[in-house]
Amino acid sequence: MARAWHPLLRLLAGGKSSDLHGQIQFLKAENEVLRSKLPKRIKLTPQERRRLVKLGKPLGKQLRHLLTIVSPRTFLRWMNEEERATPGNTERQRGRPKTDAEIRQLVILLAKENAWGYTRILGELKKLGIQISRSTVVNILKSEGFDTAPRRSETTWSQFLQQHADTLWACDFFHKKIWTTKGLVDCFVLFFLHVATRKVYLAGVSTNPNNQWVVEQAKGFTAHLAATHQQATLLIRDLDAKFTADFDATLKAAGVKIKPVGPRAPNLNPHAERFVLSIKQECLDHFIVFGQDHLLHLASTYIDSYYNVVRPHQGKDNRPLAALGPPEEADPPSPATIACDEMLGGLLKHYHRKAA
């Protein structure tokens, strides 16, 4: 292969400046044609890379117009790597070394889980034996969008939910298309969810959830609390216009404070949003619904007989909300001792041990 280039080298060596320019242009065109026939990415050996770096480095900026195998950025990286690998090169990289990824992740974690500023985070890191500068902590917080000053009068939303979970409820609407004598219409479902237990109270369904209707559902909810000996001091809801002033007033009269959450912020009402996704995917999406009574039957069966009782929940260590099932240390049962209860035509299934 090397011998094939000897005539070419002699031609270049003996040519005039104008001739050389034309010859180089021809070689570039020929190289581009050849390059188009090869795979887009060509793997080079370390020896080949070193050879190209050695020949290309003296060309300076002109190399940008000659490169076809790799980008100029990649070739520059090769040059830098080759220079650092040169024996006797003791030049140190400029600037402060990058913060270890693990330390960065820890700074972000502390900022997410607490209302601390950079000084408090710095102290916590030092307590853990991690040496890091004040400016580095500040830069990490800024790059991740955190305020570097402590949030003295506020807590994170997750902390807020945890602190109020026992008496905190969330409510929301979702809708399902149903067939009626008037054709296909939207039917709305209103529910309340207890954040601590994740249990859901189905308030009702309606194709016309007007002010009178939502007030009746609010009264039904307060009656449910009294009947089940539960408390509600705080209710999260979105800014849906169906939640009227009279709806809020009815709940406030029962000692429930309303906590509205902003528009397009499903992460502020995550448990309600998750429930809506579950009931649709696991139940309602599988049915063509004929009338309000049919929808009420589907929703109440899913909630009262399945979701609140036998369905395992990931947020509850994959346990049912009714705390059913054998103790963790129980021996694994054989398939012959397992029974299956079916609901809604077999769509919803609950597996359990047969009675002894």
C-alpha positions, 0 to 999 in steps of 0.5 A: 500500500505504501508503494502506491503512494511513492509516485504521488509523493514524487509528483507533489515534491516536483510540482510548482505551487499552482500545480500543487494546489490543483493536485491537493484539490483533486486529492481532497475530492477523491478522498471525499468520494472514498469517504462517502463509500465507507461507514460514517464512523471509522475506528482508528488505532492509537498508532493511527491517531498519533500519526495523524496528530503528528502530521496535522499539528503543524498545519494549524487552522488549515487543518479545519478544511482538510479533516474528513475522518473526524470533526475538528473538535475531536482532533483537538481533543486528540492533540490535548490527550497526546500532549498530556501523555507526553513523558515529562509534561508536568503542566497541570490543568487550569482551574479547580477540578470538577466536584465529584459526582457523588458530592454534587448529588449529595448537595442536591439531595440536601437542598431538595429535602430541606429548606437550608441555604448554602451555609447550612448545607456546607456545615452538614457536609463538613459534619460528614467529613466532606471537604468542599468550598463555600463557592462550590456549594453555591455554584452547585445550587445555582446550576440546579436552580436552587435558592442559595439563601435559606427558606426560613418561612417555608417548607418543601411541598413534600414536607408539607404533605407529610406534616399534614397527612393524617388530616389532609385530604385531596379532591379532584374531578375527572370525566368519562364519555358516556352514552345517553339518550342525547348521544355521547356526553361528558360525565364528571366524577368527584372524589376525595382522597385521604393522603395518609391512608390513600383511601378514596371516598367517591362523592358522586357522578354528574353530567351537570356538576353545578353549584347545587350539586357540588355543595351537596357532595361537600355535605356528603363528604363531611357526613362521611367523615363523621360516620367513619370518625375521621378528621379533615383540617385541610383540603387540596384542590385545583382551580377548577371552576366547578369548585365554587365559593359555596363548595368551599364555604360548606367545607370551611363551616365544617372546619376544613381549610381549603388549599388551592394549587396552581394551574398545570401543577399536577405534582402539587396534587400527586396522590389525586392525579395518580388515582385518576390514572389508576382508575382509568387504566385499570377500569374505565378505559376498558368499558363503553359506559351507558348512562350515569348509573353504569359509570357510578357502578363501575367507579364504586366497585373499583373504589369500594371493593377493589382499590380501598380493600384488596389492591396492592399499592406501591406507595404502601410497600405493595400492601393493600390499604385494608392491610389484608394478607398473611404475615411476611414470615408465612410459608409460600402457598402452593397454587392449589391453595390460592383462590381468585375473586373476580369483579366487573366481569373478571377485569379486576382480580384479587388472589388470596389463600383459601380458608383452611 
